[in-house]
Amino acid sequence: MIVAGNWVNLAAEELHKTLLPTTDLDWESKTPDLDWTQAQTAIHTMRACLEYSYQVVGKRMDTYQPVLFEKKPQAKPIEYLTMISTAAKVLQKVVSSASLDDRAWHAYGVSDPVGFAAMGVIEVSVHTYDLAKGFGIDFVPNTLASEFAINRVFSGTVEFPNFESHGQLLLWLAGRIELSGVARRSGWKWNGTPR
């Protein structure tokens, strides 16, 4: 059994805990540094986990499986948190039952189930940071989950600056913060190819 998906659940638990106090706030406000509202950012985060699940199961090698979602008018912010947690659990279950030999397409390199789990950690953790920032909350991703994701998809892609935690390093790698005097990254990407 592949246990890498457990890190996605941990990241989603952190998202829920961090953002639970915000469910009475305005989720139609803009997410800082993104072209989305908070609600759209939440939907994107959920969709990313499900898209990665579809890739692992479908093993499509030319593009993403089509996954289309839209915001339900009656959806409440607490439901955004629940849908992300549920999507993370789907990804975890899909990864746990997959074969290490399975492969599927991703724009940043054909990847394996462990790679898609790492991508799920990045999506959930980094967008927790984005959403939290939009509500004036300081957030640094879990260092162990971040270390897993960094080791799997960012290793060898760029020289890392000095860092205090892997959570901070993940935010720098994903272009969210300056780190140790090194400017925020732009045009960043990871390498999902198994290696």
KELUM-264303 format. One line per field, with one value per residue: x, y, z of N, C-alpha, C in turn; residue in one letter. Coordinates in nm, 4 decimals, padded with zeros to 6 digits. Layout:
! residues N
n_x <- (X | ...)
n_y <- (Y | ...)
n_z <- (Z | ...)
ca_x <- (X | ...)
ca_y <- (Y | ...)
ca_z <- (Z | ...)
c_x <- (X | ...)
c_y <- (Y | ...)
c_z <- (Z | ...)
r <- (A | ...)
END
This chain:
! residues 195
n_x <- (00.0843 | 00.0559 | 00.1536 | 00.1815 | -00.0264 | -00.1353 | -00.0177 | -00.1470 | -00.3988 | -00.3223 | -00.2410 | -00.4886 | -00.6333 | -00.5011 | -00.5690 | -00.8471 | -00.8552 | -00.7199 | -00.8774 | -01.1343 | -01.2250 | -01.2996 | -01.5383 | -01.7609 | -01.6972 | -01.6339 | -01.6284 | -01.6337 | -01.4546 | -01.1401 | -00.8695 | -00.5464 | -00.2902 | -00.3811 | -00.6055 | -00.8571 | -01.1585 | -01.1941 | -01.3669 | -01.3453 | -01.0773 | -01.0839 | -01.2462 | -01.0829 | -00.8723 | -00.9952 | -01.0695 | -00.8187 | -00.7196 | -00.9073 | -00.8657 | -00.6054 | -00.6547 | -00.8176 | -00.6293 | -00.4460 | -00.6103 | -00.7197 | -00.4958 | -00.4247 | -00.2301 | -00.1864 | -00.3040 | -00.4936 | -00.7541 | -01.0931 | -01.2441 | -01.5016 | -01.6294 | -01.8554 | -01.9414 | -02.1887 | -02.4749 | -02.5914 | -02.3951 | -02.2096 | -01.9414 | -01.8339 | -01.8811 | -01.6997 | -01.4628 | -01.5181 | -01.5512 | -01.2940 | -01.1494 | -01.2750 | -01.2112 | -00.9342 | -00.9227 | -01.0223 | -00.8127 | -00.6093 | -00.7049 | -00.7148 | -00.4434 | -00.3354 | -00.4261 | -00.3164 | -00.0675 | 00.2862 | 00.4006 | 00.2240 | 00.1468 | 00.0833 | -00.0158 | 00.1099 | 00.1346 | 00.3812 | 00.5475 | 00.5281 | 00.3949 | 00.3945 | 00.1871 | 00.2830 | 00.4029 | 00.1753 | 00.0448 | 00.2249 | 00.1946 | -00.0689 | -00.0369 | 00.1085 | -00.0759 | -00.2909 | -00.1598 | -00.0291 | -00.2422 | -00.3902 | -00.2303 | -00.2666 | -00.5456 | -00.5658 | -00.4053 | -00.5658 | -00.7609 | -00.6250 | -00.4692 | -00.1839 | 00.0006 | 00.1907 | 00.2848 | 00.2625 | 00.5600 | 00.6574 | 00.4862 | 00.5394 | 00.8121 | 00.8067 | 00.6694 | 00.8439 | 01.0826 | 00.9963 | 00.9036 | 01.0288 | 01.2981 | 01.6200 | 01.5400 | 01.5951 | 01.8298 | 01.8173 | 01.7503 | 01.8738 | 01.6789 | 01.4290 | 01.2200 | 01.0631 | 00.8108 | 00.8193 | 01.0079 | 00.8641 | 00.6663 | 00.8280 | 00.9327 | 00.6999 | 00.6553 | 00.5492 | 00.6615 | 00.9427 | 01.2671 | 01.5207 | 01.6455 | 01.6271 | 01.4529 | 01.0963 | 00.9861 | 00.9151 | 00.7308 | 00.7652 | 00.7989 | 00.7430 | 00.9004 | 00.7517 | 00.8340 | 00.9146 | 01.2018)
n_y <- (-00.1198 | 00.2199 | 00.4928 | 00.7597 | 00.9348 | 01.0003 | 01.2313 | 01.4280 | 01.4284 | 01.5211 | 01.7819 | 01.8836 | 01.8680 | 02.0632 | 02.2863 | 02.2968 | 02.3406 | 02.5863 | 02.7610 | 02.7426 | 02.9425 | 03.1430 | 03.1155 | 03.2749 | 03.4980 | 03.7090 | 03.5298 | 03.5948 | 03.7882 | 03.9018 | 03.6771 | 03.7367 | 03.8208 | 03.6451 | 03.5746 | 03.5133 | 03.4787 | 03.4157 | 03.1979 | 03.0829 | 03.0107 | 02.8158 | 02.6253 | 02.5614 | 02.4374 | 02.2076 | 02.0915 | 02.0389 | 01.8285 | 01.6307 | 01.6146 | 01.5139 | 01.2684 | 01.1551 | 01.1407 | 00.9511 | 00.7220 | 00.7048 | 00.7004 | 00.8508 | 00.9620 | 01.1808 | 01.4242 | 01.6111 | 01.4326 | 01.5127 | 01.7237 | 01.8898 | 02.1560 | 02.3689 | 02.6526 | 02.6100 | 02.8043 | 02.8131 | 02.7284 | 02.7229 | 02.8798 | 02.6967 | 02.4595 | 02.4664 | 02.4049 | 02.1457 | 02.0160 | 02.0271 | 01.8754 | 01.6298 | 01.5780 | 01.5553 | 01.3216 | 01.1427 | 01.1483 | 01.0452 | 00.7823 | 00.6813 | 00.6947 | 00.5199 | 00.2716 | 00.2349 | 00.1270 | 00.1397 | 00.1465 | 00.2717 | 00.5326 | 00.8704 | 01.1556 | 01.4845 | 01.8384 | 01.9199 | 01.7054 | 01.3563 | 01.1493 | 00.9521 | 00.7720 | 00.8573 | 01.0981 | 01.2439 | 01.2576 | 01.4214 | 01.6548 | 01.7121 | 01.7758 | 02.0130 | 02.1792 | 02.1975 | 02.2934 | 02.5319 | 02.6840 | 02.7008 | 02.8792 | 03.1015 | 03.1516 | 03.1933 | 03.4214 | 03.6011 | 03.6432 | 03.7647 | 03.6012 | 03.4476 | 03.1835 | 02.8895 | 02.6106 | 02.2629 | 02.1194 | 01.8559 | 01.7381 | 01.9194 | 01.8746 | 01.6135 | 01.6656 | 01.8498 | 01.6995 | 01.5080 | 01.6364 | 01.8841 | 01.8571 | 01.9038 | 02.0868 | 02.3540 | 02.5656 | 02.5648 | 02.8273 | 02.9261 | 02.8003 | 02.7970 | 02.6220 | 02.3478 | 02.4119 | 02.6915 | 02.6886 | 02.5550 | 02.7466 | 02.9456 | 02.8096 | 02.7841 | 03.0397 | 03.2254 | 03.3692 | 03.5754 | 03.4486 | 03.4192 | 03.6490 | 03.6036 | 03.6681 | 03.6449 | 03.3744 | 03.3583 | 03.2235 | 02.9626 | 02.6038 | 02.2534 | 01.9259 | 01.6496 | 01.4012 | 01.0641 | 00.9858)
n_z <- (00.0000 | -00.0866 | 00.1020 | 00.0692 | 00.0114 | 00.2554 | 00.3445 | 00.2022 | 00.3213 | 00.5744 | 00.5110 | 00.4267 | 00.6637 | 00.8100 | 00.6570 | 00.7044 | 00.9834 | 01.0009 | 00.8484 | 00.9463 | 01.1335 | 00.9561 | 00.8274 | 00.8456 | 00.7105 | 00.4176 | 00.1387 | -00.1213 | -00.1666 | -00.3054 | -00.3594 | -00.2407 | -00.4724 | -00.6658 | -00.9407 | -00.8585 | -00.6601 | -00.3051 | -00.2786 | -00.5360 | -00.5322 | -00.3341 | -00.4620 | -00.6798 | -00.5401 | -00.4357 | -00.6814 | -00.7939 | -00.6335 | -00.7006 | -00.9778 | -00.9849 | -00.8696 | -01.0674 | -01.2726 | -01.1733 | -01.1541 | -01.4152 | -01.5809 | -01.8009 | -02.0741 | -02.2375 | -02.1758 | -01.9261 | -01.7524 | -01.8219 | -01.5941 | -01.4653 | -01.2788 | -01.1035 | -00.9060 | -00.6661 | -00.6178 | -00.3611 | -00.1911 | 00.1112 | 00.2986 | 00.4926 | 00.3664 | 00.1587 | 00.2893 | 00.3718 | 00.1237 | 00.0189 | 00.2054 | 00.1643 | -00.1059 | -00.0802 | 00.0699 | -00.1179 | -00.3063 | -00.1452 | -00.0975 | -00.3582 | -00.4326 | -00.2411 | -00.3247 | -00.5701 | -00.8123 | -00.7839 | -01.0282 | -01.1956 | -01.4269 | -01.5322 | -01.7266 | -01.6662 | -01.6761 | -01.5833 | -01.6154 | -01.6800 | -01.4330 | -01.1251 | -00.8811 | -00.6259 | -00.6906 | -00.7716 | -00.5276 | -00.3893 | -00.5410 | -00.4732 | -00.2018 | -00.2310 | -00.3709 | -00.1829 | 00.0500 | -00.0329 | -00.1281 | 00.1027 | 00.2377 | 00.0644 | 00.0898 | 00.3666 | 00.3916 | 00.2560 | 00.4435 | 00.6425 | 00.8045 | 00.9391 | 00.7993 | 00.7837 | 00.6021 | 00.7095 | 00.8211 | 00.7825 | 00.5887 | 00.3857 | 00.3452 | 00.2410 | -00.0062 | -00.1293 | -00.1509 | -00.3304 | -00.5718 | -00.6154 | -00.5760 | -00.6997 | -00.8900 | -00.8531 | -00.6858 | -00.3390 | -00.1087 | 00.2205 | 00.4908 | 00.7498 | 00.7995 | 00.6305 | 00.5484 | 00.5068 | 00.3004 | 00.1016 | 00.0456 | -00.0640 | -00.2875 | -00.4324 | -00.5134 | -00.3332 | -00.1176 | -00.0132 | 00.0741 | 00.3023 | 00.2027 | -00.0659 | -00.3591 | -00.4300 | -00.6303 | -00.9823 | -01.2562 | -01.1787 | -01.1462 | -01.0838 | -01.0944 | -01.1910 | -01.2735 | -01.2042 | -01.0143)
ca_x <- (00.0000 | 00.1292 | 00.1040 | 00.2127 | -00.1484 | -00.1666 | 00.0295 | -00.2512 | -00.4988 | -00.2678 | -00.2492 | -00.6296 | -00.6715 | -00.4482 | -00.6530 | -00.9750 | -00.8300 | -00.6781 | -00.9800 | -01.2640 | -01.2730 | -01.3306 | -01.6575 | -01.8607 | -01.6403 | -01.6721 | -01.5499 | -01.6359 | -01.3435 | -01.0319 | -00.7522 | -00.4277 | -00.1948 | -00.4446 | -00.7172 | -00.9751 | -01.2138 | -01.1623 | -01.4471 | -01.2862 | -00.9521 | -01.1220 | -01.2940 | -00.9628 | -00.7980 | -01.0698 | -01.0625 | -00.6836 | -00.7114 | -00.9856 | -00.7988 | -00.4926 | -00.7146 | -00.8594 | -00.5095 | -00.3915 | -00.7011 | -00.7396 | -00.3661 | -00.4222 | -00.0916 | -00.1735 | -00.3533 | -00.5729 | -00.8916 | -01.1827 | -01.3155 | -01.5645 | -01.7067 | -01.8932 | -01.9874 | -02.3328 | -02.5119 | -02.6281 | -02.2831 | -02.1625 | -01.7971 | -01.7978 | -01.8848 | -01.5738 | -01.3637 | -01.5552 | -01.5278 | -01.1496 | -01.1118 | -01.3251 | -01.1296 | -00.8037 | -00.9411 | -01.0328 | -00.6771 | -00.5367 | -00.7518 | -00.6724 | -00.2983 | -00.3045 | -00.4609 | -00.2505 | 00.0615 | 00.3987 | 00.4348 | 00.1259 | 00.1945 | -00.0168 | 00.0346 | 00.0949 | 00.2055 | 00.5182 | 00.6141 | 00.4544 | 00.4246 | 00.3444 | 00.0951 | 00.3505 | 00.4167 | 00.0460 | 00.0212 | 00.3065 | 00.1289 | -00.1851 | 00.0117 | 00.1444 | -00.1984 | -00.3655 | -00.0799 | -00.0029 | -00.3674 | -00.4250 | -00.1573 | -00.3331 | -00.6752 | -00.5405 | -00.3568 | -00.6813 | -00.8374 | -00.5363 | -00.4177 | -00.0518 | 00.0004 | 00.3061 | 00.2465 | 00.3239 | 00.6961 | 00.6794 | 00.4175 | 00.6137 | 00.9380 | 00.7706 | 00.6397 | 00.9662 | 01.1746 | 00.9451 | 00.8851 | 01.1124 | 01.4397 | 01.6992 | 01.4854 | 01.6489 | 01.9088 | 01.7366 | 01.8131 | 01.8652 | 01.5396 | 01.4060 | 01.1286 | 01.0252 | 00.6900 | 00.8640 | 01.0731 | 00.7590 | 00.6058 | 00.9228 | 00.9368 | 00.5745 | 00.6479 | 00.4637 | 00.7344 | 01.0880 | 01.3264 | 01.6639 | 01.6921 | 01.6088 | 01.3232 | 00.9905 | 01.0043 | 00.8089 | 00.7472 | 00.8145 | 00.7318 | 00.8095 | 00.9293 | 00.6796 | 00.8885 | 00.9784 | 01.3478)
ca_y <- (00.0000 | 00.3464 | 00.5779 | 00.9005 | 01.0149 | 01.0454 | 01.3690 | 01.5158 | 01.4411 | 01.6082 | 01.9191 | 01.9237 | 01.8901 | 02.1952 | 02.3854 | 02.3051 | 02.4026 | 02.7252 | 02.8446 | 02.7293 | 03.0696 | 03.2407 | 03.0743 | 03.3824 | 03.6132 | 03.7242 | 03.4441 | 03.6512 | 03.8832 | 03.8537 | 03.6142 | 03.8161 | 03.7753 | 03.5553 | 03.6348 | 03.4426 | 03.5067 | 03.3109 | 03.0809 | 03.0219 | 02.9474 | 02.6924 | 02.5298 | 02.5171 | 02.3460 | 02.0825 | 02.0347 | 01.9869 | 01.6958 | 01.5359 | 01.5960 | 01.4231 | 01.1356 | 01.1080 | 01.1057 | 00.8252 | 00.6132 | 00.6962 | 00.6757 | 00.9187 | 00.9985 | 01.2910 | 01.5484 | 01.5831 | 01.3847 | 01.6280 | 01.7350 | 02.0218 | 02.1893 | 02.5089 | 02.6867 | 02.6068 | 02.9336 | 02.8029 | 02.6756 | 02.8050 | 02.8641 | 02.5733 | 02.3506 | 02.4690 | 02.3319 | 02.0042 | 01.9589 | 02.0096 | 01.7595 | 01.5093 | 01.5557 | 01.5068 | 01.1814 | 01.0669 | 01.1349 | 00.9528 | 00.6454 | 00.6432 | 00.6718 | 00.4023 | 00.1475 | 00.2332 | 00.0595 | 00.2318 | 00.1489 | 00.3505 | 00.6620 | 00.9539 | 01.2837 | 01.6137 | 01.9422 | 01.9306 | 01.5768 | 01.2329 | 01.1204 | 00.8308 | 00.8061 | 00.9332 | 01.2340 | 01.3126 | 01.2879 | 01.5392 | 01.7696 | 01.7419 | 01.8474 | 02.1492 | 02.2547 | 02.2255 | 02.3739 | 02.6664 | 02.7592 | 02.7365 | 03.0047 | 03.2083 | 03.1811 | 03.2508 | 03.5584 | 03.6818 | 03.6738 | 03.8251 | 03.4972 | 03.3957 | 03.0380 | 02.8215 | 02.4699 | 02.1595 | 02.0994 | 01.7181 | 01.7228 | 02.0003 | 01.8049 | 01.5051 | 01.7205 | 01.9101 | 01.5926 | 01.4307 | 01.7057 | 02.0039 | 01.8227 | 01.9145 | 02.1828 | 02.4870 | 02.5687 | 02.6139 | 02.9197 | 02.8836 | 02.8034 | 02.7518 | 02.5086 | 02.3065 | 02.4862 | 02.8178 | 02.6587 | 02.5256 | 02.8733 | 03.0123 | 02.7341 | 02.8104 | 03.1801 | 03.3019 | 03.4542 | 03.5846 | 03.3602 | 03.4428 | 03.7541 | 03.5630 | 03.7197 | 03.5509 | 03.3138 | 03.3709 | 03.1213 | 02.8414 | 02.4761 | 02.1386 | 01.8172 | 01.5352 | 01.2757 | 00.9782 | 00.9826)
ca_z <- (00.0000 | -00.0938 | 00.2115 | 00.0402 | 00.0132 | 00.3910 | 00.3585 | 00.1479 | 00.4276 | 00.6791 | 00.4605 | 00.4263 | 00.8034 | 00.8457 | 00.5893 | 00.7764 | 01.1141 | 00.9824 | 00.7866 | 01.0125 | 01.1889 | 00.8507 | 00.7520 | 00.8485 | 00.6401 | 00.2766 | 00.0511 | -00.2564 | -00.1767 | -00.3909 | -00.2985 | -00.2738 | -00.5737 | -00.7630 | -01.0143 | -00.8129 | -00.5281 | -00.2080 | -00.3150 | -00.6549 | -00.4897 | -00.2647 | -00.5628 | -00.7513 | -00.4532 | -00.4393 | -00.8160 | -00.8157 | -00.5710 | -00.7795 | -01.1065 | -00.9642 | -00.8498 | -01.1998 | -01.3491 | -01.1221 | -01.1901 | -01.5595 | -01.6452 | -01.9310 | -02.1003 | -02.3320 | -02.1160 | -01.8065 | -01.7625 | -01.8067 | -01.4661 | -01.4688 | -01.1597 | -01.0902 | -00.7719 | -00.6433 | -00.5587 | -00.2203 | -00.1125 | 00.2230 | 00.3172 | 00.5644 | 00.2690 | 00.0839 | 00.3680 | 00.3676 | -00.0091 | 00.0013 | 00.2869 | 00.0972 | -00.2259 | -00.0337 | 00.1078 | -00.2429 | -00.3600 | -00.0566 | -00.1220 | -00.4929 | -00.4289 | -00.1588 | -00.3943 | -00.7015 | -00.8244 | -00.8015 | -01.1709 | -01.2704 | -01.4769 | -01.5978 | -01.7751 | -01.5988 | -01.7521 | -01.5320 | -01.6295 | -01.6530 | -01.2931 | -01.0626 | -00.7722 | -00.5200 | -00.7431 | -00.7650 | -00.3855 | -00.3581 | -00.6032 | -00.3900 | -00.0831 | -00.2717 | -00.3998 | -00.0596 | 00.1430 | -00.0854 | -00.1343 | 00.2410 | 00.2599 | -00.0112 | 00.1519 | 00.4988 | 00.3694 | 00.2189 | 00.5643 | 00.7409 | 00.8936 | 00.9059 | 00.7874 | 00.7253 | 00.5890 | 00.7926 | 00.7720 | 00.7371 | 00.4601 | 00.2884 | 00.3148 | 00.1484 | -00.1391 | -00.1851 | -00.1899 | -00.4443 | -00.7005 | -00.6336 | -00.5618 | -00.8216 | -00.9871 | -00.8253 | -00.5630 | -00.2282 | -00.0141 | 00.3604 | 00.5364 | 00.8867 | 00.7963 | 00.4953 | 00.5140 | 00.4466 | 00.1730 | 00.0037 | 00.0044 | -00.1540 | -00.4129 | -00.5041 | -00.5511 | -00.2423 | -00.0228 | -00.0167 | 00.1740 | 00.3282 | 00.1128 | -00.2059 | -00.4032 | -00.4686 | -00.7623 | -01.0829 | -01.3583 | -01.1132 | -01.1716 | -01.0238 | -01.1873 | -01.1417 | -01.3266 | -01.1031 | -01.0226)
c_x <- (00.0885 | 00.0703 | 00.1246 | 00.0896 | -00.1874 | -00.1227 | -00.0727 | -00.3604 | -00.4505 | -00.2763 | -00.3932 | -00.6809 | -00.6224 | -00.5297 | -00.7826 | -00.9577 | -00.7998 | -00.7937 | -01.1176 | -01.3131 | -01.3188 | -01.4651 | -01.7710 | -01.8129 | -01.6793 | -01.5800 | -01.5597 | -01.5305 | -01.2292 | -00.9227 | -00.6296 | -00.3381 | -00.2516 | -00.5591 | -00.8497 | -01.0298 | -01.1699 | -01.2401 | -01.3873 | -01.1548 | -00.9808 | -01.1667 | -01.1764 | -00.8862 | -00.8638 | -01.0537 | -00.9247 | -00.6690 | -00.7887 | -00.9222 | -00.6816 | -00.5425 | -00.7541 | -00.7381 | -00.4550 | -00.4782 | -00.7077 | -00.6138 | -00.3570 | -00.2830 | -00.0756 | -00.2195 | -00.4283 | -00.7051 | -00.9831 | -01.2588 | -01.3719 | -01.6491 | -01.7451 | -01.9464 | -02.1397 | -02.3730 | -02.5392 | -02.5126 | -02.2390 | -02.0128 | -01.7570 | -01.7967 | -01.7614 | -01.4684 | -01.3915 | -01.5239 | -01.3786 | -01.1024 | -01.1554 | -01.2424 | -00.9907 | -00.8123 | -00.9554 | -00.8935 | -00.5965 | -00.5760 | -00.7087 | -00.5240 | -00.2666 | -00.3314 | -00.3944 | -00.1228 | 00.1710 | 00.4399 | 00.3365 | 00.1851 | 00.0769 | 00.0462 | 00.0147 | 00.1775 | 00.3507 | 00.5891 | 00.5245 | 00.4949 | 00.3624 | 00.2511 | 00.1590 | 00.3694 | 00.2861 | 00.0059 | 00.0998 | 00.2448 | 00.0047 | -00.1466 | 00.0427 | 00.0190 | -00.2705 | -00.2873 | -00.0626 | -00.1323 | -00.4267 | -00.3564 | -00.2283 | -00.4640 | -00.6574 | -00.4936 | -00.4719 | -00.7671 | -00.7492 | -00.4797 | -00.2793 | -00.0571 | 00.1301 | 00.2704 | 00.3229 | 00.4601 | 00.7192 | 00.6111 | 00.4914 | 00.7435 | 00.9136 | 00.7509 | 00.7639 | 01.0608 | 01.1276 | 00.9420 | 00.9702 | 01.2618 | 01.5103 | 01.6490 | 01.5458 | 01.7326 | 01.8262 | 01.8136 | 01.8091 | 01.7205 | 01.5319 | 01.3139 | 01.0974 | 00.8948 | 00.7226 | 00.9267 | 00.9689 | 00.6924 | 00.6986 | 00.9254 | 00.8139 | 00.5514 | 00.5653 | 00.5394 | 00.8798 | 01.1430 | 01.4758 | 01.7231 | 01.6806 | 01.4662 | 01.2232 | 01.0161 | 00.8871 | 00.8354 | 00.7960 | 00.7357 | 00.8085 | 00.8408 | 00.8629 | 00.7358 | 00.9495 | 01.1290 | 01.4077)
c_y <- (00.1258 | 00.4417 | 00.7258 | 00.9898 | 01.0640 | 01.1898 | 01.4685 | 01.5363 | 01.5330 | 01.7542 | 01.9694 | 01.9470 | 02.0267 | 02.3064 | 02.4059 | 02.3778 | 02.5512 | 02.8133 | 02.8334 | 02.8605 | 03.1724 | 03.2156 | 03.1766 | 03.5074 | 03.6089 | 03.6424 | 03.4871 | 03.7605 | 03.8189 | 03.7865 | 03.6953 | 03.7456 | 03.6741 | 03.6292 | 03.5695 | 03.5041 | 03.3943 | 03.1830 | 03.0088 | 02.9517 | 02.8163 | 02.5858 | 02.4755 | 02.4139 | 02.2090 | 02.0140 | 01.9746 | 01.8470 | 01.5926 | 01.5111 | 01.5003 | 01.2811 | 01.0752 | 01.0661 | 00.9709 | 00.7079 | 00.5943 | 00.6679 | 00.7391 | 00.9775 | 01.1188 | 01.4252 | 01.5109 | 01.5163 | 01.5058 | 01.6204 | 01.8766 | 02.0424 | 02.3361 | 02.5305 | 02.6798 | 02.7341 | 02.9257 | 02.7540 | 02.7757 | 02.7815 | 02.7371 | 02.4544 | 02.3501 | 02.3877 | 02.1822 | 01.9427 | 01.9383 | 01.8889 | 01.6299 | 01.4778 | 01.5046 | 01.3597 | 01.0929 | 01.0440 | 01.0358 | 00.8089 | 00.5953 | 00.6095 | 00.5431 | 00.2714 | 00.1353 | 00.1495 | 00.1647 | 00.2432 | 00.2302 | 00.4853 | 00.7366 | 01.0884 | 01.3942 | 01.7137 | 01.9566 | 01.7958 | 01.4596 | 01.1838 | 00.9891 | 00.8685 | 00.8876 | 01.0779 | 01.3103 | 01.3425 | 01.4119 | 01.6654 | 01.8097 | 01.8169 | 01.9923 | 02.2322 | 02.2936 | 02.3191 | 02.5175 | 02.7472 | 02.7829 | 02.8675 | 03.1208 | 03.2504 | 03.2463 | 03.3953 | 03.6509 | 03.7214 | 03.7289 | 03.7273 | 03.4544 | 03.2435 | 02.9918 | 02.6735 | 02.3773 | 02.1215 | 01.9572 | 01.6912 | 01.7994 | 01.9321 | 01.6894 | 01.5605 | 01.7772 | 01.8014 | 01.5200 | 01.5096 | 01.8309 | 01.9738 | 01.8297 | 02.0152 | 02.3214 | 02.4774 | 02.6318 | 02.7166 | 02.8602 | 02.8951 | 02.7497 | 02.6312 | 02.4735 | 02.3736 | 02.6193 | 02.7935 | 02.6288 | 02.6537 | 02.9504 | 02.9415 | 02.7610 | 02.9593 | 03.2677 | 03.3999 | 03.4699 | 03.4933 | 03.3859 | 03.5437 | 03.7196 | 03.5989 | 03.6076 | 03.4993 | 03.3489 | 03.2656 | 02.9889 | 02.7188 | 02.3667 | 02.0369 | 01.6909 | 01.4013 | 01.1919 | 00.9739 | 00.9420)
c_z <- (00.0000 | 00.0117 | 00.1845 | 00.0459 | 00.1514 | 00.4137 | 00.3046 | 00.2528 | 00.5382 | 00.6356 | 00.4629 | 00.5681 | 00.8508 | 00.7816 | 00.6679 | 00.9097 | 01.1004 | 00.9382 | 00.8521 | 01.0733 | 01.0849 | 00.7838 | 00.7578 | 00.7736 | 00.4925 | 00.1865 | -00.0950 | -00.2724 | -00.2550 | -00.3079 | -00.3373 | -00.3757 | -00.6735 | -00.8309 | -00.9776 | -00.6849 | -00.4342 | -00.2414 | -00.4354 | -00.6220 | -00.4187 | -00.3642 | -00.6444 | -00.6697 | -00.4504 | -00.5743 | -00.8441 | -00.7565 | -00.6521 | -00.9164 | -01.0926 | -00.9402 | -00.9839 | -01.2827 | -01.3047 | -01.1655 | -01.3417 | -01.6388 | -01.7840 | -01.9535 | -02.1933 | -02.2755 | -01.9888 | -01.8433 | -01.7493 | -01.6741 | -01.4595 | -01.3435 | -01.1668 | -00.9491 | -00.7651 | -00.5702 | -00.4085 | -00.1323 | -00.0064 | 00.2428 | 00.3925 | 00.4695 | 00.1788 | 00.1579 | 00.3630 | 00.2323 | -00.0332 | 00.0809 | 00.2208 | -00.0267 | -00.1892 | 00.0059 | -00.0156 | -00.3006 | -00.2759 | -00.0855 | -00.2592 | -00.4936 | -00.3527 | -00.2312 | -00.5314 | -00.6965 | -00.8416 | -00.9482 | -01.2541 | -01.3100 | -01.5394 | -01.6307 | -01.6730 | -01.6775 | -01.7084 | -01.5302 | -01.5960 | -01.5138 | -01.2481 | -00.9474 | -00.6605 | -00.5637 | -00.7371 | -00.6206 | -00.3454 | -00.4179 | -00.5242 | -00.2643 | -00.1182 | -00.2951 | -00.2704 | 00.0310 | 00.0947 | -00.0922 | 00.0049 | 00.2764 | 00.1907 | 00.0551 | 00.2881 | 00.4863 | 00.3341 | 00.3377 | 00.6764 | 00.8418 | 00.8459 | 00.9027 | 00.7239 | 00.7186 | 00.6829 | 00.7359 | 00.7204 | 00.6033 | 00.3506 | 00.2481 | 00.2182 | 00.0070 | -00.2050 | -00.2344 | -00.3156 | -00.5750 | -00.7208 | -00.6266 | -00.6964 | -00.9222 | -00.9719 | -00.6983 | -00.4517 | -00.1463 | 00.1272 | 00.4062 | 00.6785 | 00.8920 | 00.6522 | 00.4518 | 00.4496 | 00.3104 | 00.0653 | -00.0456 | -00.0884 | -00.2900 | -00.4990 | -00.5287 | -00.4588 | -00.1543 | -00.0668 | 00.0912 | 00.1827 | 00.2305 | -00.0341 | -00.2465 | -00.4304 | -00.6093 | -00.8528 | -01.1889 | -01.3030 | -01.1591 | -01.0993 | -01.1324 | -01.1312 | -01.1840 | -01.2144 | -01.1226 | -00.8892)
r <- (M | I | V | A | G | N | W | V | N | L | A | A | E | E | L | H | K | T | L | L | P | T | T | D | L | D | W | E | S | K | T | P | D | L | D | W | T | Q | A | Q | T | A | I | H | T | M | R | A | C | L | E | Y | S | Y | Q | V | V | G | K | R | M | D | T | Y | Q | P | V | L | F | E | K | K | P | Q | A | K | P | I | E | Y | L | T | M | I | S | T | A | A | K | V | L | Q | K | V | V | S | S | A | S | L | D | D | R | A | W | H | A | Y | G | V | S | D | P | V | G | F | A | A | M | G | V | I | E | V | S | V | H | T | Y | D | L | A | K | G | F | G | I | D | F | V | P | N | T | L | A | S | E | F | A | I | N | R | V | F | S | G | T | V | E | F | P | N | F | E | S | H | G | Q | L | L | L | W | L | A | G | R | I | E | L | S | G | V | A | R | R | S | G | W | K | W | N | G | T | P | R)
END
